[in-house]
Amino acid sequence: MKTMTQWLCDGCKARFDTKKEAEKHEETCVAFATGASLSEIQEKYNERLSENRLEEPHQALISDHLSSISENMYWVGLLAQITVFAIIVQMIVFGILILTF
């Protein structure tokens, strides 16, 4: 399907600049091949994921732990930026104090 200057995959609605790219994507697109919507594919994925959690509890624990780590990395990065900023401010303040005395 063509819109203004882009081509859309009829299955997952991904956008492409050329018809060739869109057709190449549709060859491997699960939503296009099955005729299922993206939400239906996501539901099936979540069902399989929950089944795998029951079959492989250790992998589920590891996966949960890694996802919580990646969520916490934002705060670690923010803390590092604040620390660097505080060090720079201290250097400026102490530099001014040393020059005035």
N, C-alpha and C positions, 0 to 999 in steps of 0.2 A: 504494500500500500504506500502510495507516495503522498507526502505532505509538503507544503511549500518547497523546500529545498532538501528535505531529508526523507529517507525511506525508513519505514517502521516494520519490525517483525510482527506478523499477524498473531503470533503466539504470546510473546512476552512483552511486546511493545518497545523493544530496544530500538534506539535511533541510529541510523547509519547515513553517511554522506553520499554513498553511491549505491546503485541497484545491485551491483556485483557483490559488495560487502554484505548487503541485506540477504541476498540469496545464499551466500556462503554460510551466513549465520543460521539461516532457516534449515540448512541441511543437518545441523547438529543441535538445534534448539529443541529441548524436551517439550516445552509448552506447545510449540508449533506442531511437532510430530504427534503428540497425544491429543491435541485439541483441548487440553486442560488449561484452566486459567492459572495464573501465577500463585494465587492464594490456595488453590487445590494442590499444587505441587508442594507448596510450603507445608500444608497440613500433612501430606503423605510423608514428607521429610521428618517432621516432628514426631509422627507416629513411629517411624522406623528408629528414630533416635531414642525414643522412650523404650522401645523393645530392646535395643542394644544396651541401654542402661541396665536392664534386668539381666541380660546375658553376660555383660562385661562390667561388673560393678567397679572394678579397679580403674578401668579406663574412664568411667564416669567421674570418679573422685578426682583423678588427675585433670580431666577436662574442666571440672568445676573450679579446681584450685587455680589453674592457669587463667581462666576467665576472670577470677577475682583479682589475680595479680595484675593483669592488663588494665583493669579498672583502677587499681591503686597507683599505677605508673603515672597517671595524670598528676596526682597529688605529690608524688616524689619529684617530678619535673618542676612543678610549681614551687615546691620547697627549695629546690636547688637554685632556681632563678631568684627567689627572695634572698637566699643566703649570699649569692654573688652580688646582688644589689647592695645588701647591708655591708659587705666587705668593702665595696667601692666607696660607699658613703663614709665609712670609718676612715679609709685612707685619705679621703679629701679633708675630712674634719681634722684629723691628726696632722696632716700636712699644713693646714692653715694655722693650727695651734703652734706648731714648731716654728713656722715662719714669723709669727707674731712675738715670740719670746726670744 
